[in-house]
Every structure is written in C-alpha cells, then in structure tokens.
Amino acid sequence: MIRLAPLIERSLPGSGVDTRSLMTICIAAICDDLTAIVTASDHMLTVQADEALTFEADVMLKMGHLAPGWQMMYSGDDISHLAPLMGRIRNGLQQARGDVPHGFRTVAHVCNSVFRDYWEQSINEQVFALYDTTKREFLADRRRYNSKERLFLFEKIAGFEIPLCMLVYGFGRDWSHVMTINSPGVAAHHDSVGYWAIGGGPERQIRVLETLARERPMVKDVPDAILDVCDAKFRVEGNGIGRLTTVTILRPDDEYFLDSVAIEELHLFWDSTHKPLQGTDREWGRSIVKRAIESATSYNKQQEGWEKKRRDAGLHKA
C-alpha cells in the first residue's frame, strides 16, 4: 500500500510529547507481581523511498535487544533511523560496564542522549549543511544572518523531527519499567500505570490504552496479561495495523517469543466474538496461551545458535 498522505501532527493526551501518525502498533505491559513484561506487536513496515511504502512482512519484528534485561519496540514512518539509533544505544550501555544490571536511570539517560545527539546530527546534515554551519554555530552567531533568515531557520529547528518512537522496557536493579522516547530525545515514564502503547494513530492508541486500563494487566499472571494485551491489539487492527502478531514475555534473565501458530489460533478464537474473553471462553484462551508459552523460543538460546552459525561460517561478531 502506497501512502500519499502527509504526516499528521498530533498530541496524545497525557503523553506530554508531540508525535506523528505511525502505521503500526506495539504494546508492553508489566505483570506477574512485576517480574514479567508481556508485549504484542504487528508486522507492518514503512520504508521511505520517493514515497512511503507500507506493507506487512511475515518475519518483521518490531523489537530489539538493548542490554541484558532491556528491550525496545519501535514505531515510525521511516525505519532507516532505527539501525544507527539502536547501535549507538547498545554501545552506550556496553560502556556503562559498572552498572549491570543496568539501572533505570542509566538506560533512560543513554536513550535520551543518543536520540538527542542523533537528532542534532540529522538537522545539521539536512538543514545547516546548506549554510556551511551547524545548529550550535547558528544559535551562537547573531550577526551572520538577517531577521528573515533567522526566523526561517528557527522554524526549521522547531519543526525538525526524527519520525520514530521507541518503547523501552525492562528490569532495573529495583523495579520493572516502561518508557517512551520521542524526537528530539524526550522521555515519558509509564511505570505507574504499568503499560503503554505506541503507533496506530491517536484514536487507536487511546483505544488500546483504555482497554488496558480497564483490564489492569499489572495485577494478573502472565497468561491473563497476554490475553488482555492481545485483546487490545486485535481490536485495533486494519488500516495500517497488520493482523500478524508477535507476542513475547520478558523476564530479567531472558526473553521468550511465543509460538505464532498458537497465537493465530487465539486470534481466530477472538474473531468469533470480537470481545474480551470471559468465563469458559477465557479458560479456553488461557489454555491456548499456555501452549504458546510451552512452545516459546528463548532469545538467549536463539542468539547462541546464531553465533555458532557465524563462527562455523568464519564470521566474527562485529
């Protein structure tokens, strides 16, 4: 699907930051006495070329590993920014060797700093390189530009965004955490509610948050929390949010990817009612989720397998 409409500015009530209309959905919720975080996401992908190309990819994952016990999910209108941002965040957390497991403040500080530095680098390359200067030099030199030029460049600074939102979640040394990082490096913390969602556009994001507020996954065990998170995701699908669903469980020591066949079976079961599962239906849903958990794939074991293949192929870890 080719999206011709321009990006739409909007503000989500309660988030404290302006973001853009993002064609995906990613959800994270703390549960099981704060010892687990469950997530659900679709597989929609947007790539910026001459125009924005949006499609659903079978193997697309909306998440990435940042450090032991810490993951992130992303939503954006141009994922070309993702790789450099994630690489720099990982490097920053690796350099904080004395803080393992990484504390909440360390992760938040690294994510904010990296995002802001990347934003400044991008605006220098895309705007101020045309004037053979940088943003900092422009702000420091009040005599080089006339009033119209200064007003024009101030407007460029105020309106410049990296169209990517990061949902960062994990376990510090004291607590489980959920936060969002938006351009130009603005953090919002959601530990008090225990869940958050990014993407989907303002209306559907609010619908997801309302669903989770009603169901309160934080006070539930993992299977029930997964049912709530999947219900929130399933009910906002369509018009840019894909049906394919990845569900994970993050624990302090590992992350587990649930069996996709079982999750699709849960989706088909939900399709028959389009409502939260209750009574005997919920028990049946729990049995499907438990089966998905039993067949889950360990992230750590998966990484070990990939590293073995790389070594066998004569490749070293970059």
Secondary structure, 3 states (H helix, E strand, C coil): CEECCCCCEEECCCCCCEEECCCCCEEEEEECCCCEEEEEECCEEEEECCCEEEEECCCCCCEEEEECCEEEEEEECCHHHHHHHHHHHHHHHHHCCCCCCCCHHHHHHHHHHHHHHHHHHHHHHHCHHHHCCCHHHHHHCCCCCCHHHHHHHHHHHHHCCCCEEEEEEEECCCCEEEEEEECCCEEEECCCCCEEEECCHHHHHHHHHHHHHHHCHHHCCHHHHHHHHHHHHHCCCECCECCCCEEEEEECCEEEECCHHHHHHHHHHHHCCCCCCCHHHHHHHHHHHHHHHHCCEEHHHHHHHHHHHHHHCCCCCC
